[in-house]
Structure formats: C-alpha cells, structure tokens
Amino acid sequence: MSRKSDQSSPSDDQLDSAISIIDDVRKNPIQLDGRVRWRLVLIEALRYWYIPACLVGYGVHHVFRRHVPRRMAPWTPLRLSELYATWGLGISLVSEAFPTLNRLHKDDDLAVVAVAGPLVQSDPVRRGSVFCNEAVQDPRAKEIARAIRECSYDRSLRGKLLQWHYHLWSDRASWDEVATTIAYRSLQNDPSWTPRNFTDFDICTSYIALYMRNGKRSTYIDCSLYAALGASIPIAIFLRRSGRRSLYLPMNIIQRVLIGLIGLIFYSHAGFAYYSWNNLWNIRDKEQVAAAVRRVFGDTRIDEEIAEMRQALKVFDVFGR
C-alpha cells in the first residue's frame, strides 16, 4: 500500500514545476508556447467594447452633422464630444459594477445576501420579513445585534473612523431592525445560535440596511430630476429657436445643472454599487450568513429572486465577465 501511494504521489520537483507553469500562465495568459490565444484576446477586447463603440459613434455622428445640418434646435446645450464622453463614462462604470454582481450570483451563498438588499425595497417584504416586534423585544437578539455592531469598534482613532465608515450609508434604526431580526429568526431555529464571525454579519446587515434606507429616497430624487430635465427640453427648444441669448443662455445653465446632477447621482450609484457588492466578498463564513438570511426572507422568495437575477445577468457571460 505504501509503495503504491509513493509511486502515485508527485515529487517536490514536479510540484514546483507545475506551480511555476501555473504562475507563467497567470502572468501571460494570452500567449502560451509562442502561440497567441486569440479567443482570450477576443474576450479581453469585448470587455471594453464601449470604447471603440463610442469613438465610432462620435465619428459617424460628427460626419453626418457636417453633411446634414440640424433643422431643429438642440435638445440640450451639450456638445457632441461632451455627450459621447458622458455616455462612455457611464457605460464604463456599469461595465465594471455589474460583472461583480454577476460573479456574486454565481456563488450560491453570496447570492442569497446579494438579492436580500433589493428585496427589502419592497414594502410588503419589508413589513412582512424585516419588521418584527418580537425581535426588538427579545433581549438575546438585541444582545447579539449589539455585539455585531461593536465588533469593528475600538477606542483608537483609526478604529472609530473605520467603524463610522462601515456604517455611514445605513441609518441606525434600519441597521438595528435588520440585525435583531436576523438574530431573532436564527435563535428561533436554534436557541444556542451565535455568529461564528461577527464581522460577516456586520457586512451583511450594513448591506441590507443600506437598501432599506436609500431605496425610496433615491428613487424619488432620480424621478424628480429626470422629470425636470424632460420638462425643460421643449422649453429649451422654443427659447433656442427665438435666437435671443438672454433667454436661452439661462436655460442652458439650468439644463447643464440638471444633467450634472443626474450624472453625479448615476455615477455615485454605480460606484457605490460596485463598492457594496465587492464588499460582500469579505464575508468568510458564507454558509452561516446565507442560512441566517434565508430564515428572514424565506427559501422560496430568495430562490426565485436569485433565478431571475441569474437570468438577467447572463449577458455578462458572453463577454467573459
């Protein structure tokens, strides 16, 4: 038995050789044994398809406008280069954020946490799953929730700044409701339950509480800005047709401010989505966290949401993201 196992097990030299080969492939994945792996080149190029698309679109649009003059007054004061630069920057942020979400949903445990955030934006789900009077009154659940929140805190200045940064985007009331409900549902399932890693539940709770706080508010602000910009377009066209600078220049300023605010909110949403989704990868004990979240929202609802998101995110598999 020992002789067979010695023959089947690789030597140290073979292991070192295999490790060196793997490192070389990781450092230079496009070229192997002097041959270019064109499939990887194509996949890498497709990841940044929006750069040539915006350049080609701008060039075609610019040539078209030179030969076919505009008959109607412009809708916005943005120049053609500004318009395509704005689109390109927005697409680049989305192209970096959503592949992170796609990778999360390929992980069975992290996908549970990822869909729990959008779920709490629904009033029926929030009232039926997260709002729990019994959880708020349960002393053991409140004790665990307090321990989860204080796990990242220490008295040093760095510790205080980190603790403030981790909980900046979710208000205390929403955070407490999520944490106590998670603890209460898990204690109902197992009276001796306790988090094996408190930081994992701090990350999970902060993520879900973020959606509870900012869901309706951000939707209201976004819709208001889009409505204001839409209403300004016919007025701006009418004023630009008049040719009076004293009329259309103030409208140009108003429209630029509205477009700037919409762009700022859109870019901040995309950037913060990337940060919050990427932060879920710091969860170590994914199985315990996923099980606790399932107890709050229910297996059926979680599984349906995961299936829908995986179907919607299949487009990123085409680009190797």
N, C-alpha and C positions, 0 to 999 in steps of 0.2 A: 504493500500500500504506500509506504513512504517512498519507494523507488519510483512508482508511477507518478506520485504527486510532484516529486522533484523534477521529473522529466517534463511534466506539463506546465510547471510554473516558469515564467520568464526570468532570465537572469537580470542582474542590475544593469549590465551594459545594454541589453535590449530595451529595458525600461527607459534609460537615459536617451537612447536613440529615438524611441517613439516620442518622448516628451519634446525633444529638440525639433522633430519633424512637425509636431502639432504647433509649436511656437512659431516656426517658419511660415506655416500656412496662415496662422492668425495675423502675422505681421505683413504678409504679402499674399492675400487671398486671391488676387486677380490673376497672378502668374504662377504657374506650377510646372516645374521641369522644362522651363523655357517656352512653354506654350501659354498663350493668353486665353483665359477662361471667359469667352465672350458673353456667356449667359450672365455671369456675375457683373461684367461691365454694363450690360444692358439693364440689369436690375438696379445697379447703383445709379445709372443715368436716369432711370424712371423715377427714382426717389426725388429728383429735383426737376421734374418735368415743367414746373411752373415758371422757371427762369427763361428757357427758350420760348415758352408759350407767350409770356408777357412781352418779350422782345419782338417776336414775330407779330403779335397782335398790334403792338405800338407802331412797328414799321408799316404794316399794311394799312392801319388806320391813318397814319400820317400821310402816306402817298395818296390814299383815297381822298382825304380832305384837300390835298393840293389840286387834284383834278376835278373834284366835285365840291364846289363851295357850299357852305352851310346856308340853307334857306330859312331856317328857323333860329331864333335866338337861343343861345346856350342855356341848358338847364341849371348849370352850376358855374361858379367862377373858376373852377379848377382847370388848369391847362392839361393838355393831353398827357404830357410826361408825368404830372402830378397824379393824374387819375390811374395810370398804369402802375406807377410806383406804389400807390396806396393799395391797389389790388394785389400786387406781388408780395408786399409785406404781410398783408392779411392772410394770403394763401400759405405763405411760408410758416407762419405761426400755427395755423391749423394743421399743416402737414407734419409739424413736429409734435403737436399735442395729441392728436387722435391716434397715431400709431402707439403711443404709450398706453392709451386706453385699450387699444386692440390687444396689446400684449397682456394687459391685466386680465382681460376677459378670457384669455387662453389658460389662465391659471384658475382652476376650479374654486379655490378658496378665496383668493383675492377678488375674483369676480363677484362674489357674494357681497363683499364690502363695497365694491365699486358701484353696484346697482342700488345699494341701500340709500346712498345720498340722493339721487334723483327721485327715489320713491317717496321720501318724506316731503317733497314739494307738493304732493297731492294732499289736499285737506282730509279726505276720508281716511287715507293711510295714516296720516299724522295723528288724527283723532283716535283712530281705532287701534294703532300699534304703539305709538310713542307716548301719548298722553295717558298716564296710568297713575291714578290717585293712590293705589295700594303701594306702588313703588316709592312714591315720595314719602309715605308714612312708614315705610319699613326701615328700621334702624340699621339692620345689617347691610341692606342695599345702599343706604346713604353712607355708611362707613367705607364700603368698597369704592363707591364713586369718589369720595374724598381722597382716598389713597391713590386712585388712578390719576386724579388731577395733580396731586402733590408729588408724584413720582419723579417729575422732571425739575423739581424745585430744590434749590439750595440757597444758602444765605449770601453767596458771593455775587458780585455784580454781574458776572457772566451768566450765572445760573438764573438770576432774576430776568435778565434780558432774553435768555433762551425761553424761559417759561412764558414771558409776555409774548414773544414771537410765535410760539406754538399755538397760543390761544387767542391771538389778535383778531382773527377773522370770524370767530364764533362768539356770540354773547353768552354770558354766564348762565342765564336761565335755560337757553336751549341746550347748552352743554350738560347741565345738571339733569335735565329731563332725559336726555339720551343715555347718559351714564347710569343713572339709577334704574331706568327701565331695563337696560342690558343686564345689570347685576341682578335685579329682581327676577326676571324671567329665568336666568341661569340658576338662581337659588331655588326657584320653584322646581326646576328639573333635578337639582342635586343640592340639598341643604348644606353640604360641605364645600360647595364650589368656591373657588378663588382664582383670580388670574395668575397664570404661571409667569407672565411678563406684563407688568403694569403699563409699561411704555407702549406695548402693542395696542392696548385698549385706549390709551390716551390718543394715539394716532387715529384709530378707528372712530372714536367718539367725536374728536375735533372735525373729522371729515364729514360725518353725518350732520353734526350741528351746524356746520357751515352752510349746507343746503337749506336747513330749516330757517336760518336767519335771512339769507340773501335771496332765496327763491323768488318770492312775490315782489320784494322791493326792487330787485334788478330788472325783473320783467316789466314792472310799471315804468321805471325810468327809461328802459330801452324803447318801449312802445311810445312813450311821450316824445322822445327825441325823433324817432322815425316819423311820427305823425307831424311834428313841427317842420321837419325837412320836406316831407311830402306836400304840406300846405304851402310852403314857401316857393315851390317850383313854379306854379302858374303865375304867382305874383311877380317872381323874378323875371320870367319870360316877358310879361307885359311891360315891366319897367325897363328892361333892356331894349325892347322894341322902340320905346319912346326916344331913346338916344340921349336922355338927359342924365348927365353924370351925377348931378345932385340927388337923383332918385335911385339909380341902380347901384351906385357905389356903396351906400349904406346897406343895401340888400346883399351885396357881395360879402360884406363883413359879417352880416348875420348868418349867411349860408356857410361861410368858412368856419365860423364858431360852431355851428351845429354839426358840420361834417367832422370837425376836430374832436368834438365831444363824443360823437358816435364812434370815431376811430379809436379814441382813447379807451372808451368802455369796451369795445370789441377786443382791442389788443390786451387790455388788462384781464378780460375774461379768459382769453386764450392762454396768456402767460400764467395766470393763477390756476387754470385748469391743469396745465402741464405740471405745475408745482405740486398741487394737491394729489393728482393721480400718481405722480412719480414718488411722492412721499409714502404711499401705501406699500412700496417695495421694502420699506424699512421694518415692516411687521415681520417678526421672526416666527412666532408660534401661530401660523396662519390657520391651522385646523381649529384651535380653540376659539379664535376670534370669529371665524366663519360660522362655527356652530352656535355661538352666542348671538350673532346677528340673525341667524335663521330662526332662533327661538322668538325673536321680537317680531319679525315680519312674516314668518311662515314659509315653509318649504315651497308650496305651490306658487305663491306670488314671486318669490325670489327666482325660482327656476324659469318661470315664464319671462321675467324681465331679462334674465341672462340670455335666454334663447333669442329674444328679439334683438338685443344689442349685438350678439354674435352674428346674426344675420345681417344687420345693418353695417357692421364693421368689416364684412368680407371683402369690400373693395380694396382695403389696405393690404390684403394678402397678395393681390395682383402686383403691387409694387414692392413686394418683399419687406413690408413694414410690419 
